[in-house]
Amino acid sequence: MKTARPKILRRLVWLFFFAISIFAIPVRAGSLTLPPEATQAMAQIYDGDPDGAIATAQKLQLSQPDQPLGFILEAEAEWWKTFCASSEIKYGMVDAWKRGKKSEDEAYFALADKAIELAQAQIARSETAEMHLYTGAGYALKARLFGLRGEHRAVAHAGVSARTEFLRALELDPNMADATAGIGLYNYYVDSFSSIVKMLSFFMGIPGGNKQEGIRQMQIGMDRGVLFSVDTRFYLAKNLRKYDQQYEQALLVGQPLVARYPNNPVYLLLLGNLNAELSRNEKAAEYFHAVLKLPAIQSACEAPPSVPASNCMPCFVRARDIAKSFLASLP
């Protein structure tokens, strides 16, 4: 009992901490204001309509061609299409684990580079925290795809560049919650590396991280962020599961994603996976069945044989197959 009690107390502290953070009203909001088109594109991305978000982001690019935000949002939408289509089950967990290079990757990197270029041009005219945030976002977008392709050195360079930009944004505006979230993600990931990777990071001159400080910083981004709040919540939930096996905490962090964006198959699969890990099989099955019942998946993938199979987008195919696989594995 003596050894179990501290573990139970730590779990209770975690649950209390996240319960407060989810339902409390933030004291201060992040100091970033987005145009309506950006807010619309983000809502489309996170509610499972990345193609609609791309069209909205491209309209923003046309109306503000010298601003980086439209290009960041288009790349963000493309990333979620890639993440969903690359997802698979390994070690009992659904995630986008690793894939090789693909021809469409260059267009994605071009969007991220365009955002960085435009943000740096704005900084050359007048330095602002917002433009450093957008520059950091561009590097972070590149780091994601490098990571999916297993290009660790490129991930490291892009991650360090993003960190530098986020730190400068916070120097200029300490209330920039989105920049705090970016630093938090960096701290969490670097401290989650294996000892061998940490040793290599030391010789490469990569700044160290601190997982607990990263979680605290991500919490700020979740509560007060404008651009990164949803992404931060997803990655924290996913990482608590993947790196720490803290399924209950991950579930508590991730539940608001499905509550707010019920049409996103990635979020539904994550919540189903977490419930399965906790042996809550009936609840897990509810999430997996919800994936199969999504209107987009039903209309595109469950069509009559006369409809071309190409109408079922790769993300929908993968989400449907993963949901069916999980359902078949449940006791």
BELQUIBEL-V845442 format. One record per residue. PSI is psi in whole degrees, -180 to 180 (none if undefined). Layout:
# BELQUIBEL-V845442
PSI / PSI
This chain:
# BELQUIBEL-V845442
-34 / -35 / -29 / -32 / -48 / -36 / -42 / -42 / -42 / -40 / -40 / -40 / -44 / -49 / -42 / -43 / -47 / -32 / -42 / -44 / -33 / -38 / -12 / 154 / 125 / 146 / -43 / 140 / 158 / 142 / 65 / 131 / 127 / 149 / 159 / -37 / -37 / -43 / -40 / -45 / -42 / -42 / -39 / -42 / -52 / -15 / 21 / 23 / 65 / -32 / -40 / -38 / -37 / -44 / -42 / -43 / -38 / -33 / -39 / -38 / -39 / -39 / -25 / 70 / -19 / 7 / 144 / -17 / -42 / -36 / -37 / -44 / -36 / -42 / -39 / -44 / -42 / -37 / -43 / -30 / -44 / -45 / -48 / -47 / -23 / -3 / 147 / 168 / 123 / 139 / 30 / 6 / 139 / 130 / 165 / 101 / -64 / 141 / 163 / -176 / 147 / 157 / -34 / -9 / -35 / -38 / -38 / -49 / -34 / -39 / -46 / -43 / -38 / -42 / -44 / -46 / -47 / -40 / -42 / -34 / -40 / -40 / -38 / -31 / -45 / 113 / 128 / 156 / -37 / -44 / -32 / -36 / -45 / -37 / -46 / -38 / -40 / -45 / -37 / -39 / -40 / -41 / -37 / -49 / -37 / -40 / -42 / -31 / -1 / 23 / 83 / -38 / -41 / -38 / -45 / -47 / -44 / -39 / -42 / -40 / -43 / -45 / -44 / -43 / -41 / -39 / -40 / -38 / -41 / -29 / -41 / -31 / 94 / -16 / 9 / 88 / -32 / -37 / -38 / -41 / -43 / -43 / -39 / -44 / -41 / -50 / -42 / -49 / -46 / -38 / -12 / -7 / 156 / 164 / -34 / -44 / -38 / -40 / -44 / -39 / -38 / -45 / -24 / -4 / 26 / 127 / 141 / 173 / 174 / 113 / -47 / -38 / -37 / -41 / -42 / -43 / -39 / -34 / -41 / -44 / -39 / -42 / -39 / -7 / 158 / -47 / -37 / 4 / -43 / -47 / -45 / -42 / -44 / -49 / -33 / -45 / -46 / -41 / -34 / -34 / -50 / -45 / -28 / -8 / 34 / 77 / -39 / -45 / -42 / -40 / -43 / -39 / -40 / -22 / -40 / -23 / -48 / -35 / -37 / -33 / 76 / -8 / 10 / 111 / -29 / -44 / -40 / -42 / -41 / -47 / -38 / -43 / -44 / -42 / -37 / -40 / -31 / 10 / 26 / 72 / -37 / -42 / -40 / -44 / -35 / -44 / -41 / -38 / -34 / -35 / -47 / -24 / -1 / 133 / -40 / -42 / -41 / -44 / -33 / -37 / -19 / 27 / 165 / 160 / -23 / -18 / 131 / 141 / -25 / -19 / -19 / 106 / 153 / -39 / -45 / -41 / -49 / -44 / -43 / -46 / -39 / -43 / -44 / -39 / -45 / -45 / -38 / -25 / -14 / 140 / none
